Amino acid sequence: MSDRKLPPAIDLAAIEPPGIERLMAIMARLRDPVTGCEWDTVQTFATIAPYTIEEAYEVADAIERHDMPDLKDELGDLLLQVIFHSRMAEEAGQFDLADVIAGICDKMERRHPHIFRGAAEGGHHLWEQIKAAERGSKGAAGALDGVAIGLPALTRAEKLQKRAARTGFDWPDPSGARAKIDEELAEVEAADDATRAEEIGDLLFAVVNWSRKLGIDPEAALRAANAKFEGRFRAMEAEAGDAFAGLSLNAKEELWVAAKRR
């Protein structure tokens, strides 16, 4: 915990209407080292990061389900994560929420010069050029620099492949990526216990590459497959009831086929 003196407690009820200031005050109260919440006061950037990722996925889940009331709640939870990280940074004397907001405002204006700065052209190609220049200013010279390690593996694989493709390192059409899958599958089948996991990784990477060449988001495709499997499996359980676990594999396969038909 930083030795930096914290501001006095704020009368939360006096902050109306509810807004960002009220949420900031709530977080300040929760983080107060004397009167705050015993859980909130001991958290760090590292311990909160998994919750931040989880909340982002819950936002995506609400969108997938077209559940607007839940989306409202999940966006609030995600916003709280931004407030939490910003508060911890403020306590450490690094930056505060105002700096975070100013930074993203500056970035959006900088990346849309045709909207905010009177430039003659814009669009996605210019956005990518500006992002590349920003990475260069941060000392990130390589094409793959800046692809976050914490991304889901499928998403990160696709981003790495897209970055490589911008340098010309890419299959000219989907057929090359498809052939690579057969090659990697053969290597999995020929692998021993020591190398099989590595070869499975190569196979998955190749599948992501083929998906990218077909214009399909691999992360979204796998999420949809997960949802489809879950729905069919739950239908099997509902059909069989308490007897499900004791059924033979053939009986379960029949239930699976019936669930697919429905």
Number of C-alpha atoms within 10 A of each C-alpha: 11 11 7 10 7 13 9 9 13 13 11 15 9 9 14 9 9 11 9 14 13 18 18 18 18 17 21 23 22 18 23 17 16 10 11 16 14 13 9 16 19 11 15 14 13 9 10 14 14 11 14 20 15 13 20 16 14 19 20 15 16 18 14 13 10 11 12 11 9 16 19 12 14 21 17 14 19 20 16 18 19 13 22 25 20 22 21 22 16 17 18 14 11 11 15 17 18 9 13 14 11 10 11 11 11 11 14 13 13 16 21 19 18 15 15 11 11 10 10 8 11 14 12 10 10 15 16 12 12 17 15 17 14 14 16 14 10 9 10 14 13 12 17 14 14 13 14 12 8 10 12 11 14 18 17 17 21 20 17 17 18 19 18 15 14 10 9 10 11 17 14 11 11 16 12 14 21 18 12 18 20 14 13 20 17 13 18 19 11 11 15 11 7 8 12 15 13 13 20 17 13 19 21 17 20 22 20 25 28 24 19 19 20 14 10 13 15 19 18 13 12 12 13 13 12 11 12 13 15 12 13 19 17 13 18 21 16 11 14 15 10 10 9 15 11 10 12 10 10 9 12 18 13 13 20 19 12 14 17 15 8 8
